[in-house]
Structure formats: structure tokens, C-alpha cells
Amino acid sequence: MDKPVKILAVGNSFSENVASYFPKIAEAGGYDLILGRLYIGGCSLERHWQNVLSGAKEYLYHQTGRESVEASIEYAFKAENWDIVTFQQASYLSGMPETYHPFLENLSDYAKKMAPNARQVIHQTWAYAKDSDHPGFAEYQNNQEEMYRRLHEAYDLAQKSIQASQLLPVGDAWQLARAASIGDTLCQDGFHGNSKGCYLGAAVWYEALLGGDIRTNAFCPEEIPLEELKILQDCAHQAVHQR
């Protein structure tokens, strides 16, 4: 590519999970990537918006080629001329549409001012493991299928509410993998991704944001058996292309 693709993730630990493999996959696919990540663990859309209003330096900001710093959301938006900005809800609130508004719309308007040339994208997070002990799982009767159904609907509504150019169907890919021989083995603690879960999310981002075909990507993490890697790749490809 002639110039790097510049992506800013306004997220939390779930975008950090994706970031653990995404740059390596992009590099293996021949894509030059600058990835910025605004990180606060468990950060909701409401808290992101409150940080816009306050200017608080509450984030740990990571960016390709730079040292990580404590920063405000304004700092991150001014760090580059971003091509893509991603938004996501906190995982435990993901299936509750009422928690997205008006914060998502406010963040979208802010992003339009700060990064007027950037496409806005919704990062769909995933449902918890069936045996998760996360306290937020109770909102979904500790039922993975209910959590997935509700977050799927809520993220679709979120995309429409800000007319985002894309939805990154990571949660869809997770459910496809769970229905395959991978099973419910994508979490390290009942909600965060392990190596397989992180790779699967990054594979979706690679296909959806960069237009690559993960099934032909040469990056093969040593910690994921090849036969499982192929299934994860197929699930990511299917999730992106069935939309």
C-alpha cells in the first residue's frame, strides 16, 4: 500500500484483545497499519463521552511506533489524521440498547469534528462463556445465547443510529466458532479472549477493515493448533461476508 491505514479504537479491554494479533496479521498480509488504542478497562460509551466533556487524562493510549502514554481522548484524536474510528459498548452493557444513547451519537458528532475524514465503524463485542462468573452476566440470566441475541440486535441498532459505514461482526464470528468444533473455548476468564478468541477478533478486523482474506494470511500463532486456526479463519471470513 502507498500509505498506512490509520485506525483509532475508542474502546476498552475487548479492543485490546483484538489488538494483540491485528498488527501482526496486517503485516503478514502486506498492509501498513498505524493503530491507536484508547484504553480504560470496562469503559462504557457513557464514560467515553464524559471524558470528552472533562478532558480527563484517564486513558492509557497506545499507538504503533510510539511509547504508551496517559492521555485524554482529545490527544488521541489529534495524534493522527485517522482513516477509521471504531466505537464499542462495554461488554456487560452490550445487550442493553438504552445504554448506548445519547452517548454514542455524541461521540460520533465529536469524531466528525475531530476526524472529519474518518469512517466511523462499530465494533461488535462478544457474549460471555457459558460458565462465566462475570457479575454483568446476570443481566442475561447467565445465558450465552440470550446475551448474544441481545448484543447482536443492540449493535445493529447502534450502527444505524450513527449511520456507521460498517459493523465489525466479531461477536457473530465467536458464535460461529462456538457452534463448530472450537466450542466454548475462546475465553481465558469467562469473558476476555484467550489466544483463539483474540485471533478470531483480529481476523474479523483484518477482513472487514483492510479487505484481506484471512484464509490466505501467512501469520500463524504458535499457540494455536493449525487445524483450529483454519476453523477460526473460516468463521471470521463467514461472519464478515454473510453481512
SEGU-251656 format. One record per residue: y, x, z of N, C-alpha, C in turn. Coordinates in steps of 0.2 Angstrom, whole numbers, padded with zeros to 4 digits, always signed. Each point is the difference from the previous one (the first is absolute). Last residue first. Layout:
% residues N
Y/X/Z/Y/X/Z/Y/X/Z $
...
% end
This chain:
% residues 243
-0053/-0114/+0030/+0006/-0003/+0001/+0004/-0002/-0006 $
-0021/+0013/+0002/-0001/-0007/+0000/+0006/-0004/+0002 $
-0001/+0024/-0001/+0000/-0003/-0007/-0002/-0007/+0000 $
+0002/+0013/+0020/+0006/+0001/-0003/+0000/-0004/-0007 $
-0020/+0001/+0014/+0006/-0003/+0003/+0006/+0000/-0004 $
-0018/+0012/-0008/-0001/-0007/-0001/+0006/-0004/+0004 $
-0001/+0023/+0002/+0001/-0001/-0007/+0000/-0008/-0001 $
-0007/+0009/+0021/+0008/+0000/-0001/+0001/-0002/-0007 $
-0022/+0001/+0005/+0003/-0006/+0003/+0008/+0001/+0000 $
-0014/+0017/-0010/-0001/-0006/-0003/+0004/-0006/+0003 $
+0000/+0021/+0011/+0004/+0000/-0006/-0001/-0007/-0004 $
-0013/+0003/+0019/+0007/-0001/+0002/+0004/+0000/-0006 $
-0022/+0005/-0004/+0000/-0007/+0002/+0008/-0001/+0002 $
-0006/+0022/-0004/+0000/-0004/-0007/+0001/-0007/+0002 $
-0003/+0014/+0018/+0007/+0001/-0003/+0000/-0004/-0007 $
-0020/+0001/+0012/+0005/-0004/+0003/+0007/+0000/-0003 $
-0017/+0015/-0007/-0002/-0007/-0002/+0004/-0005/+0003 $
+0004/+0023/+0006/+0001/-0002/-0007/-0001/-0007/-0002 $
+0006/+0007/+0025/-0006/+0001/-0004/+0002/-0003/-0007 $
+0018/+0010/+0017/-0002/-0007/-0002/-0006/+0002/-0005 $
+0013/+0017/+0011/-0003/-0004/+0005/-0002/-0007/-0002 $
+0010/+0017/-0014/-0006/+0002/+0002/-0003/-0004/+0005 $
+0017/-0008/-0020/+0000/+0002/+0007/-0007/+0002/+0002 $
+0010/+0000/-0024/-0005/-0003/+0003/+0000/+0003/+0007 $
+0015/-0002/-0025/+0000/+0001/+0008/-0005/-0003/+0003 $
+0005/-0002/-0024/-0005/+0005/+0002/+0000/+0002/+0008 $
+0003/-0024/-0016/+0004/+0005/+0004/-0004/+0005/+0003 $
-0006/-0020/-0013/+0000/+0006/-0004/+0004/+0006/+0004 $
-0001/-0023/+0008/-0007/+0001/-0002/-0001/+0007/-0003 $
+0022/-0010/+0005/-0003/+0004/+0006/-0007/+0002/-0002 $
+0021/-0004/-0016/-0007/-0003/+0001/-0003/+0004/+0005 $
+0028/-0004/-0003/-0006/+0004/-0001/-0007/-0004/+0001 $
+0025/-0006/+0003/-0004/-0002/-0006/-0006/+0004/-0001 $
+0017/+0000/+0019/+0000/+0005/-0005/-0003/-0002/-0007 $
+0001/-0015/+0019/+0007/+0002/-0001/+0000/+0006/-0005 $
-0021/-0012/+0004/+0006/-0005/+0000/+0006/+0003/-0002 $
-0020/+0014/+0004/+0000/-0005/-0006/+0006/-0004/-0001 $
-0001/+0014/+0019/+0000/+0004/-0006/+0000/-0004/-0006 $
-0002/-0011/+0021/+0007/+0002/-0002/+0000/+0004/-0006 $
-0021/-0006/+0008/+0004/-0006/-0002/+0007/+0002/-0002 $
-0013/+0016/+0010/-0002/-0001/-0007/+0003/-0006/-0003 $
+0004/+0006/+0023/+0003/+0004/-0005/-0002/-0001/-0007 $
-0011/-0012/+0017/+0007/-0002/-0001/+0004/+0004/-0005 $
-0022/+0006/+0005/+0000/-0006/-0004/+0007/-0003/-0001 $
-0004/+0019/+0014/-0001/+0002/-0007/+0001/-0006/-0004 $
+0000/-0003/+0023/+0007/+0003/-0002/-0001/+0002/-0008 $
-0019/-0009/+0011/+0005/-0005/-0001/+0007/+0003/-0002 $
-0019/+0014/+0003/-0001/-0004/-0005/+0006/-0005/-0001 $
+0001/+0015/+0018/+0001/+0004/-0006/-0002/-0005/-0006 $
+0007/-0014/+0020/-0003/+0007/+0000/+0001/+0003/-0007 $
+0017/-0020/+0011/-0005/+0003/-0005/-0003/+0006/+0002 $
+0010/-0019/+0017/+0002/+0006/-0004/-0006/+0002/-0005 $
-0006/-0017/+0016/+0006/-0002/-0004/+0003/+0005/-0005 $
-0020/+0003/+0015/+0001/-0008/+0000/+0005/-0002/-0005 $
-0005/+0023/+0003/+0001/-0003/+0007/+0001/-0007/+0000 $
-0004/+0013/-0020/-0002/+0005/+0005/+0000/-0003/+0007 $
-0006/-0012/-0025/+0005/+0001/+0006/-0002/+0006/+0004 $
-0012/-0010/-0019/+0006/+0003/-0002/+0005/+0002/+0005 $
-0023/-0012/-0003/+0000/+0006/+0003/+0006/+0004/-0002 $
-0013/-0023/-0004/+0006/+0001/+0004/+0000/+0006/+0004 $
-0012/-0002/-0025/+0000/-0004/+0006/+0006/+0001/+0004 $
-0010/+0010/-0021/+0004/+0004/+0005/+0000/-0004/+0006 $
-0010/-0009/-0020/-0004/+0004/+0005/+0003/+0004/+0005 $
+0013/-0021/-0009/-0005/+0004/-0004/-0004/+0004/+0005 $
+0018/-0014/+0007/-0005/-0004/-0003/-0005/+0004/-0004 $
+0018/+0011/+0010/-0004/-0003/+0005/-0005/-0005/-0002 $
+0015/+0009/-0016/-0004/+0005/+0003/-0005/-0002/+0005 $
+0017/-0015/-0008/-0005/+0001/-0005/-0005/+0006/+0002 $
+0018/-0004/+0014/-0005/-0006/+0001/-0005/+0001/-0006 $
+0018/+0015/+0000/-0004/+0001/+0006/-0006/-0005/+0001 $
+0016/-0002/-0017/-0005/+0006/-0002/-0004/+0001/+0006 $
+0018/-0015/+0003/-0005/-0003/-0005/-0006/+0005/-0001 $
+0019/+0007/+0012/-0004/-0004/+0004/-0006/-0004/-0004 $
+0016/+0014/-0011/-0004/+0004/+0004/-0005/-0005/+0004 $
+0017/-0003/-0020/-0005/-0004/+0003/-0005/+0004/+0004 $
+0027/+0000/-0008/-0005/+0005/+0000/-0006/-0003/+0004 $
+0020/-0011/-0015/-0003/-0001/+0006/-0006/+0005/+0000 $
+0025/-0003/-0014/-0007/+0001/+0000/-0002/-0001/+0007 $
+0023/-0003/-0007/-0003/+0001/-0007/-0008/+0001/+0001 $
+0016/-0015/+0016/-0002/+0007/+0000/-0004/+0000/-0007 $
+0014/-0018/+0011/-0002/+0001/-0007/-0002/+0007/-0001 $
+0004/-0012/+0021/+0005/+0005/-0002/-0001/+0002/-0008 $
-0014/-0017/+0010/+0006/-0001/+0004/+0006/+0005/-0002 $
-0023/+0001/-0008/+0004/-0005/-0004/+0007/+0000/+0003 $
-0016/+0014/+0011/+0002/+0002/-0007/+0004/-0004/-0004 $
-0009/-0008/+0021/+0005/+0006/+0001/+0003/+0002/-0007 $
-0018/-0015/+0000/+0006/-0003/+0002/+0006/+0005/+0000 $
-0022/+0008/-0001/+0002/-0003/-0007/+0007/-0004/+0001 $
-0009/+0009/+0020/+0002/+0005/-0005/+0002/-0002/-0007 $
-0010/-0015/+0016/+0006/+0002/+0002/+0004/+0005/-0004 $
-0023/-0007/-0004/+0005/-0005/-0002/+0007/+0002/+0002 $
-0017/+0014/+0006/+0000/+0000/-0007/+0005/-0005/-0003 $
-0005/+0002/+0023/+0005/+0005/-0002/+0000/+0000/-0008 $
-0015/-0016/+0010/+0007/-0001/+0002/+0005/+0005/-0002 $
-0023/+0003/-0004/+0002/-0006/-0004/+0008/-0001/+0002 $
-0012/+0017/+0012/+0001/+0001/-0007/+0003/-0005/-0004 $
-0005/-0004/+0023/+0005/+0004/-0001/+0002/+0002/-0007 $
-0019/-0013/+0004/+0006/-0004/+0001/+0006/+0005/+0000 $
-0021/+0010/-0002/+0001/-0004/-0006/+0007/-0004/+0001 $
-0008/+0013/+0019/+0003/+0004/-0006/+0001/-0004/-0006 $
+0001/-0007/+0026/-0004/-0002/-0006/+0003/+0004/-0006 $
+0008/-0004/+0024/-0005/+0005/+0000/-0005/+0000/-0006 $
+0019/-0015/+0004/-0007/-0002/+0003/-0005/+0005/+0000 $
+0023/+0002/-0007/-0004/-0002/-0005/-0007/-0002/+0002 $
+0017/+0008/+0015/+0004/-0004/-0004/-0005/-0003/-0006 $
-0008/+0018/+0014/-0001/-0007/+0003/+0004/-0005/-0004 $
+0002/+0023/-0004/-0005/-0003/-0004/-0002/-0007/+0003 $
+0016/+0016/+0009/+0003/-0004/-0005/-0006/-0004/-0004 $
-0005/+0017/+0017/+0002/-0006/+0003/+0003/-0005/-0005 $
-0019/+0018/-0005/+0007/+0000/-0001/+0002/-0007/+0003 $
-0023/+0009/-0003/+0003/-0003/+0006/+0007/+0001/+0000 $
-0021/-0003/-0020/+0007/+0003/+0003/+0002/-0003/+0006 $
-0020/-0003/-0016/-0001/+0001/+0008/+0007/+0003/+0003 $
-0002/-0005/-0024/-0002/-0006/+0004/-0001/+0001/+0007 $
+0019/+0013/-0014/-0007/+0000/+0001/-0003/-0006/+0004 $
+0024/-0003/-0012/-0003/+0004/+0005/-0008/+0000/-0001 $
+0018/-0004/-0020/-0003/-0004/+0006/-0004/+0005/+0004 $
+0021/+0008/-0017/-0007/-0002/+0000/-0002/-0003/+0007 $
+0024/+0003/-0017/-0004/+0004/+0005/-0007/-0004/+0000 $
+0020/+0002/-0019/-0005/-0004/+0003/-0004/+0004/+0005 $
+0024/+0005/-0011/-0006/+0003/+0001/-0004/-0005/+0005 $
+0021/-0003/-0019/-0003/-0002/+0006/-0007/+0003/+0001 $
+0024/+0007/-0014/-0007/-0001/-0001/-0002/-0002/+0007 $
+0023/+0005/-0017/-0002/-0002/+0006/-0008/-0002/+0000 $
+0016/+0018/-0016/-0004/-0006/+0001/-0002/-0002/+0007 $
+0023/+0014/-0007/-0007/+0000/+0002/-0003/-0006/+0000 $
+0023/+0007/-0004/-0004/+0001/-0006/-0008/-0001/+0002 $
+0019/-0002/+0016/+0000/-0005/-0005/-0004/+0001/-0006 $
+0002/+0008/+0025/-0004/+0002/-0005/+0000/-0005/-0006 $
+0014/-0004/+0019/-0001/+0007/+0001/-0004/+0003/-0005 $
+0004/-0023/-0001/+0007/+0003/+0001/-0001/+0008/+0000 $
-0019/-0014/+0000/+0003/-0001/-0006/+0007/+0003/+0000 $
-0013/-0001/+0020/-0002/+0005/-0005/+0003/-0001/-0007 $
+0006/-0015/+0016/+0002/+0006/+0002/-0002/+0006/-0005 $
-0008/-0022/-0002/+0007/+0000/-0002/+0003/+0007/+0002 $
-0022/-0004/+0007/+0000/+0000/-0008/+0008/+0001/-0002 $
-0004/-0004/+0023/-0002/+0007/-0002/+0000/+0001/-0008 $
+0004/-0022/+0009/+0005/+0005/+0002/-0001/+0007/-0002 $
-0017/-0016/-0003/+0005/-0001/-0005/+0006/+0004/+0001 $
-0018/+0001/+0015/-0002/+0003/-0006/+0006/-0001/-0005 $
+0003/-0010/+0021/+0000/+0007/+0000/-0002/+0004/-0006 $
+0002/-0024/+0009/+0004/+0002/-0006/+0000/+0008/-0001 $
-0021/-0009/+0004/+0006/-0002/-0002/+0005/-0001/+0006 $
-0024/+0007/+0001/+0003/+0004/-0006/+0008/-0002/-0001 $
-0016/-0011/+0016/+0003/+0006/+0002/+0003/+0004/-0005 $
-0011/-0021/-0005/+0006/-0001/+0004/+0003/+0006/+0003 $
-0022/-0001/-0011/+0006/+0000/-0004/+0007/+0000/+0003 $
-0024/+0009/+0008/+0005/-0004/+0003/+0006/-0001/-0004 $
-0019/+0016/-0002/-0003/-0007/-0002/+0005/-0005/+0003 $
+0004/+0023/+0005/-0001/+0000/-0007/-0002/-0007/-0003 $
+0004/+0011/+0023/+0004/-0006/-0003/-0001/-0002/-0007 $
-0011/+0019/+0011/-0002/-0006/+0004/+0005/-0006/-0002 $
+0003/+0021/-0011/-0006/-0003/-0002/-0002/-0006/+0004 $
+0025/+0007/-0008/-0004/+0002/+0005/-0007/-0003/+0000 $
+0013/+0000/-0023/+0001/-0003/+0007/-0004/+0004/+0005 $
+0012/+0009/-0023/-0006/-0003/+0002/+0001/-0003/+0007 $
+0012/+0013/-0024/+0001/-0003/+0006/-0007/-0003/+0002 $
+0011/+0020/-0019/-0005/-0005/+0003/+0002/-0003/+0007 $
+0012/+0012/-0024/+0001/-0001/+0008/-0006/-0005/+0001 $
+0007/+0018/-0022/-0004/-0006/+0003/+0001/+0000/+0008 $
+0012/+0016/-0014/-0002/-0004/-0005/-0004/-0007/+0002 $
+0021/+0017/+0012/-0007/-0003/+0000/-0002/-0004/-0006 $
+0016/+0021/+0007/+0001/-0006/-0004/-0006/-0003/-0002 $
+0004/+0013/+0024/-0001/+0001/-0007/+0002/-0006/-0004 $
+0005/+0003/+0023/-0003/+0006/-0001/-0001/+0002/-0008 $
+0009/-0021/+0012/+0005/+0005/-0003/-0003/+0007/-0002 $
-0012/-0017/+0012/+0002/-0003/-0007/+0005/+0004/-0004 $
-0008/+0007/+0022/-0005/+0000/-0005/+0002/-0003/-0007 $
+0015/-0001/+0018/-0001/+0007/-0002/-0005/+0001/-0005 $
+0004/-0021/+0010/+0005/+0002/-0004/-0001/+0007/-0003 $
-0013/-0009/+0018/-0002/-0002/-0007/+0005/+0002/-0005 $
-0002/+0016/+0020/+0002/-0007/-0001/-0003/-0002/-0007 $
-0010/+0021/+0015/+0005/-0002/-0005/+0001/-0008/+0001 $
-0014/+0026/+0007/+0002/-0007/+0003/+0006/-0002/-0004 $
-0017/+0016/-0012/+0005/+0000/+0004/+0001/-0007/+0004 $
-0017/+0019/-0016/+0001/-0007/+0003/+0006/+0001/+0005 $
-0001/+0016/-0022/-0002/+0000/+0007/+0001/-0007/+0003 $
-0004/+0004/-0027/+0005/+0001/+0006/-0003/+0000/+0006 $
-0011/-0004/-0021/+0004/+0006/-0001/+0005/+0001/+0005 $
-0009/-0024/-0002/-0003/+0005/-0004/+0005/+0006/+0000 $
+0003/-0016/+0020/+0001/+0000/-0007/-0003/+0006/-0003 $
+0003/-0017/+0024/-0004/+0005/-0003/+0002/+0000/-0008 $
+0010/-0009/+0026/+0000/+0000/-0007/-0003/+0006/-0004 $
+0001/-0016/+0024/-0002/+0007/-0002/-0001/-0001/-0008 $
+0017/-0016/+0015/-0006/+0001/-0004/-0002/+0008/+0000 $
+0019/-0012/+0011/-0006/-0001/+0003/-0006/+0002/-0004 $
+0027/+0000/+0002/-0005/+0005/-0003/-0007/+0000/+0003 $
+0020/-0020/-0004/-0004/+0004/+0005/-0004/+0005/-0004 $
+0016/-0018/-0007/+0001/+0007/-0003/-0004/+0005/+0005 $
+0004/-0026/+0000/+0002/+0005/+0006/+0001/+0007/-0003 $
-0008/-0018/-0015/+0007/-0002/+0004/+0002/+0005/+0005 $
-0021/+0004/-0011/+0006/+0000/-0005/+0006/-0001/+0003 $
-0019/-0003/+0013/+0002/+0007/-0001/+0006/+0001/-0005 $
-0010/-0021/+0003/+0004/+0002/+0006/+0003/+0007/+0000 $
-0016/-0007/-0016/+0007/-0003/-0002/+0005/+0001/+0006 $
-0023/+0007/+0002/+0004/+0004/-0005/+0007/-0003/-0001 $
-0014/-0012/+0014/+0003/+0007/+0003/+0003/+0004/-0005 $
-0010/-0020/-0007/+0006/-0002/+0004/+0003/+0007/+0003 $
-0020/+0001/-0012/+0006/-0001/-0005/+0006/-0001/+0004 $
-0019/+0013/+0013/+0001/-0006/-0003/+0006/+0000/-0005 $
-0017/+0020/+0012/+0007/-0002/-0002/+0000/-0007/-0004 $
-0018/+0016/+0010/+0001/-0007/+0001/+0006/-0003/-0001 $
+0002/+0026/+0002/-0006/-0004/+0001/+0001/-0007/+0001 $
+0016/+0014/-0015/+0000/-0002/+0007/-0006/-0003/+0001 $
+0012/+0014/-0022/-0006/-0001/+0005/+0002/-0002/+0007 $
+0007/+0004/-0028/+0003/-0002/+0006/-0005/-0002/+0005 $
-0001/+0016/-0023/-0004/-0005/+0004/+0004/-0001/+0007 $
+0000/+0010/-0028/+0003/+0000/+0006/-0003/-0005/+0004 $
-0007/+0015/-0022/-0001/-0005/+0004/+0003/+0000/+0006 $
-0002/+0010/-0026/+0004/+0001/+0006/-0001/-0006/+0004 $
-0014/+0011/-0022/+0001/-0005/+0005/+0005/+0003/+0005 $
-0013/+0003/-0026/+0004/+0004/+0005/+0003/-0005/+0004 $
-0024/+0000/-0014/+0007/-0004/+0001/+0003/+0005/+0006 $
-0023/+0002/-0009/+0005/+0003/-0005/+0007/-0003/+0001 $
-0022/-0004/+0012/+0001/-0004/-0006/+0006/+0003/-0004 $
-0005/+0010/+0021/-0006/+0001/-0005/+0000/-0004/-0006 $
+0018/-0002/+0016/+0000/+0006/-0003/-0006/+0001/-0005 $
+0001/-0020/+0012/+0005/+0000/-0005/+0000/+0007/-0003 $
-0014/-0003/+0018/-0002/-0004/-0005/+0005/+0001/-0006 $
+0006/+0009/+0020/-0005/+0004/-0003/-0003/-0003/-0006 $
+0017/-0011/+0013/+0003/+0005/-0004/-0006/+0005/-0003 $
-0007/-0019/+0013/+0004/-0002/-0006/+0002/+0006/-0004 $
-0012/-0001/+0023/-0003/+0002/-0007/+0004/-0001/-0006 $
+0008/-0005/+0022/-0004/+0005/+0002/-0004/+0003/-0007 $
+0015/-0020/+0002/+0003/+0007/-0002/-0004/+0006/+0001 $
-0006/-0023/+0007/+0000/+0001/-0007/+0002/+0007/-0003 $
+0002/-0006/+0023/-0007/+0001/-0002/-0001/+0001/-0007 $
+0021/-0004/+0008/-0002/+0006/+0002/-0007/+0001/-0002 $
+0009/-0021/-0001/+0002/+0004/-0006/-0002/+0007/+0001 $
-0005/-0014/+0018/-0004/-0002/-0006/+0002/+0004/-0006 $
+0012/+0002/+0021/-0006/+0004/-0001/-0004/-0001/-0006 $
+0024/-0008/-0004/-0003/+0002/+0007/-0006/+0004/-0001 $
+0023/-0006/-0017/-0007/-0003/+0003/-0001/+0002/+0007 $
+0014/+0003/-0024/+0003/-0003/+0006/-0006/-0003/+0004 $
+0000/+0019/-0021/-0003/-0005/+0004/+0003/-0002/+0006 $
+0007/+0011/-0025/+0001/+0000/+0007/-0004/-0006/+0003 $
-0001/+0017/-0024/-0002/-0006/+0004/+0002/+0000/+0007 $
+0003/+0012/-0026/+0002/+0001/+0007/-0001/-0007/+0003 $
-0009/+0016/-0022/+0001/-0007/+0003/+0001/+0001/+0007 $
+0006/+0020/-0018/-0005/-0003/+0006/+0002/-0007/+0001 $
+0003/+0012/-0025/+0003/+0000/+0007/-0004/-0003/+0005 $
-0008/+0003/-0022/+0006/+0004/-0001/+0003/+0001/+0007 $
-0027/-0003/-0003/+0006/-0004/+0000/+0006/+0004/+0000 $
% end
